[in-house]
Amino acid sequence: MMSDVQQQAERVSEQTLDASGSLNQITAAASDIRQMNEQIATAAEQQSSVAIEISGNVERLTQLSLQTAEETLSTRNGCDEMQQLAGDVQQQLSRFELVKQ
């Protein structure tokens, strides 16, 4: 009987050691998972910051494109007006005769 109790105590001791080892492995795995979660969170935060920056850049590009389009139209209108004025000057100059002396 005493021997049975001693054998059971040894089995319980071995099982306790096995359980302790398993708990240590679980703790290490949980720590690894926590670290990975932190890395994922950091990467997601960085990606979010980059996405916000890209969005701002796209908005600025859109505004610059609109401004450039307006200025291009204004330049074209100015060129058309200058062409008209040049035609008017040419017409007026054609009325004059050059006199040779």
C-alpha positions as protocol buffer text, in pm:
chain_id: "A"
residue {
  index: 1
  type: MET
  ca { x: 0 y: 0 z: 0 }
}
residue {
  index: 2
  type: MET
  ca { x: 276 y: 240 z: 89 }
}
residue {
  index: 3
  type: SER
  ca { x: 444 y: 153 z: -234 }
}
residue {
  index: 4
  type: ASP
  ca { x: 124 y: 236 z: -426 }
}
residue {
  index: 5
  type: VAL
  ca { x: 106 y: 575 z: -260 }
}
residue {
  index: 6
  type: GLN
  ca { x: 470 y: 638 z: -338 }
}
residue {
  index: 7
  type: GLN
  ca { x: 418 y: 539 z: -704 }
}
residue {
  index: 8
  type: GLN
  ca { x: 115 y: 763 z: -729 }
}
residue {
  index: 9
  type: ALA
  ca { x: 310 y: 1047 z: -573 }
}
residue {
  index: 10
  type: GLU
  ca { x: 587 y: 996 z: -829 }
}
residue {
  index: 11
  type: ARG
  ca { x: 333 y: 995 z: -1116 }
}
residue {
  index: 12
  type: VAL
  ca { x: 171 y: 1310 z: -980 }
}
residue {
  index: 13
  type: SER
  ca { x: 516 y: 1468 z: -952 }
}
residue {
  index: 14
  type: GLU
  ca { x: 599 y: 1371 z: -1313 }
}
residue {
  index: 15
  type: GLN
  ca { x: 262 y: 1497 z: -1434 }
}
residue {
  index: 16
  type: THR
  ca { x: 317 y: 1821 z: -1245 }
}
residue {
  index: 17
  type: LEU
  ca { x: 655 y: 1863 z: -1413 }
}
residue {
  index: 18
  type: ASP
  ca { x: 497 y: 1788 z: -1753 }
}
residue {
  index: 19
  type: ALA
  ca { x: 215 y: 2034 z: -1684 }
}
residue {
  index: 20
  type: SER
  ca { x: 466 y: 2294 z: -1572 }
}
residue {
  index: 21
  type: GLY
  ca { x: 665 y: 2247 z: -1894 }
}
residue {
  index: 22
  type: SER
  ca { x: 346 y: 2273 z: -2099 }
}
residue {
  index: 23
  type: LEU
  ca { x: 244 y: 2590 z: -1914 }
}
residue {
  index: 24
  type: ASN
  ca { x: 589 y: 2737 z: -1982 }
}
residue {
  index: 25
  type: GLN
  ca { x: 548 y: 2658 z: -2353 }
}
residue {
  index: 26
  type: ILE
  ca { x: 200 y: 2812 z: -2354 }
}
residue {
  index: 27
  type: THR
  ca { x: 334 y: 3122 z: -2177 }
}
residue {
  index: 28
  type: ALA
  ca { x: 617 y: 3155 z: -2430 }
}
residue {
  index: 29
  type: ALA
  ca { x: 374 y: 3111 z: -2722 }
}
residue {
  index: 30
  type: ALA
  ca { x: 138 y: 3371 z: -2574 }
}
residue {
  index: 31
  type: SER
  ca { x: 432 y: 3611 z: -2537 }
}
residue {
  index: 32
  type: ASP
  ca { x: 529 y: 3551 z: -2902 }
}
residue {
  index: 33
  type: ILE
  ca { x: 170 y: 3614 z: -3010 }
}
residue {
  index: 34
  type: ARG
  ca { x: 159 y: 3935 z: -2806 }
}
residue {
  index: 35
  type: GLN
  ca { x: 481 y: 4056 z: -2971 }
}
residue {
  index: 36
  type: MET
  ca { x: 344 y: 3971 z: -3315 }
}
residue {
  index: 37
  type: ASN
  ca { x: 23 y: 4160 z: -3236 }
}
residue {
  index: 38
  type: GLU
  ca { x: 228 y: 4462 z: -3133 }
}
residue {
  index: 39
  type: GLN
  ca { x: 424 y: 4443 z: -3460 }
}
residue {
  index: 40
  type: ILE
  ca { x: 103 y: 4413 z: -3660 }
}
residue {
  index: 41
  type: ALA
  ca { x: -50 y: 4708 z: -3475 }
}
residue {
  index: 42
  type: THR
  ca { x: 262 y: 4918 z: -3537 }
}
residue {
  index: 43
  type: ALA
  ca { x: 265 y: 4825 z: -3907 }
}
residue {
  index: 44
  type: ALA
  ca { x: -106 y: 4902 z: -3939 }
}
residue {
  index: 45
  type: GLU
  ca { x: -52 y: 5240 z: -3773 }
}
residue {
  index: 46
  type: GLN
  ca { x: 236 y: 5318 z: -4009 }
}
residue {
  index: 47
  type: GLN
  ca { x: 29 y: 5212 z: -4311 }
}
residue {
  index: 48
  type: SER
  ca { x: -255 y: 5430 z: -4191 }
}
residue {
  index: 49
  type: SER
  ca { x: -21 y: 5728 z: -4161 }
}
residue {
  index: 50
  type: VAL
  ca { x: 115 y: 5664 z: -4510 }
}
residue {
  index: 51
  type: ALA
  ca { x: -238 y: 5631 z: -4649 }
}
residue {
  index: 52
  type: ILE
  ca { x: -335 y: 5964 z: -4493 }
}
residue {
  index: 53
  type: GLU
  ca { x: -23 y: 6127 z: -4637 }
}
residue {
  index: 54
  type: ILE
  ca { x: -94 y: 5980 z: -4983 }
}
residue {
  index: 55
  type: SER
  ca { x: -453 y: 6104 z: -4963 }
}
residue {
  index: 56
  type: GLY
  ca { x: -329 y: 6454 z: -4880 }
}
residue {
  index: 57
  type: ASN
  ca { x: -83 y: 6441 z: -5170 }
}
residue {
  index: 58
  type: VAL
  ca { x: -356 y: 6331 z: -5409 }
}
residue {
  index: 59
  type: GLU
  ca { x: -576 y: 6617 z: -5288 }
}
residue {
  index: 60
  type: ARG
  ca { x: -293 y: 6867 z: -5346 }
}
residue {
  index: 61
  type: LEU
  ca { x: -229 y: 6721 z: -5692 }
}
residue {
  index: 62
  type: THR
  ca { x: -598 y: 6753 z: -5774 }
}
residue {
  index: 63
  type: GLN
  ca { x: -597 y: 7119 z: -5665 }
}
residue {
  index: 64
  type: LEU
  ca { x: -281 y: 7189 z: -5864 }
}
residue {
  index: 65
  type: SER
  ca { x: -429 y: 7020 z: -6171 }
}
residue {
  index: 66
  type: LEU
  ca { x: -743 y: 7231 z: -6147 }
}
residue {
  index: 67
  type: GLN
  ca { x: -536 y: 7545 z: -6102 }
}
residue {
  index: 68
  type: THR
  ca { x: -317 y: 7452 z: -6399 }
}
residue {
  index: 69
  type: ALA
  ca { x: -624 y: 7388 z: -6615 }
}
residue {
  index: 70
  type: GLU
  ca { x: -766 y: 7730 z: -6523 }
}
residue {
  index: 71
  type: GLU
  ca { x: -435 y: 7901 z: -6595 }
}
residue {
  index: 72
  type: THR
  ca { x: -401 y: 7715 z: -6926 }
}
residue {
  index: 73
  type: LEU
  ca { x: -747 y: 7833 z: -7031 }
}
residue {
  index: 74
  type: SER
  ca { x: -658 y: 8188 z: -6929 }
}
residue {
  index: 75
  type: THR
  ca { x: -333 y: 8169 z: -7129 }
}
residue {
  index: 76
  type: ARG
  ca { x: -520 y: 8037 z: -7432 }
}
residue {
  index: 77
  type: ASN
  ca { x: -772 y: 8320 z: -7407 }
}
residue {
  index: 78
  type: GLY
  ca { x: -484 y: 8567 z: -7383 }
}
residue {
  index: 79
  type: CYS
  ca { x: -319 y: 8414 z: -7691 }
}
residue {
  index: 80
  type: ASP
  ca { x: -647 y: 8433 z: -7884 }
}
residue {
  index: 81
  type: GLU
  ca { x: -682 y: 8799 z: -7785 }
}
residue {
  index: 82
  type: MET
  ca { x: -323 y: 8873 z: -7888 }
}
residue {
  index: 83
  type: GLN
  ca { x: -383 y: 8702 z: -8223 }
}
residue {
  index: 84
  type: GLN
  ca { x: -692 y: 8915 z: -8278 }
}
residue {
  index: 85
  type: LEU
  ca { x: -499 y: 9231 z: -8187 }
}
residue {
  index: 86
  type: ALA
  ca { x: -214 y: 9133 z: -8418 }
}
residue {
  index: 87
  type: GLY
  ca { x: -468 y: 9089 z: -8701 }
}
residue {
  index: 88
  type: ASP
  ca { x: -617 y: 9431 z: -8624 }
}
residue {
  index: 89
  type: VAL
  ca { x: -272 y: 9593 z: -8624 }
}
residue {
  index: 90
  type: GLN
  ca { x: -189 y: 9418 z: -8953 }
}
residue {
  index: 91
  type: GLN
  ca { x: -512 y: 9554 z: -9107 }
}
residue {
  index: 92
  type: GLN
  ca { x: -441 y: 9905 z: -8985 }
}
residue {
  index: 93
  type: LEU
  ca { x: -83 y: 9891 z: -9110 }
}
residue {
  index: 94
  type: SER
  ca { x: -197 y: 9774 z: -9451 }
}
residue {
  index: 95
  type: ARG
  ca { x: -382 y: 10106 z: -9495 }
}
residue {
  index: 96
  type: PHE
  ca { x: -61 y: 10299 z: -9481 }
}
residue {
  index: 97
  type: GLU
  ca { x: 164 y: 10341 z: -9780 }
}
residue {
  index: 98
  type: LEU
  ca { x: 535 y: 10355 z: -9743 }
}
residue {
  index: 99
  type: VAL
  ca { x: 684 y: 10652 z: -9915 }
}
residue {
  index: 100
  type: LYS
  ca { x: 1041 y: 10626 z: -10039 }
}
residue {
  index: 101
  type: GLN
  ca { x: 1248 y: 10937 z: -10017 }
}
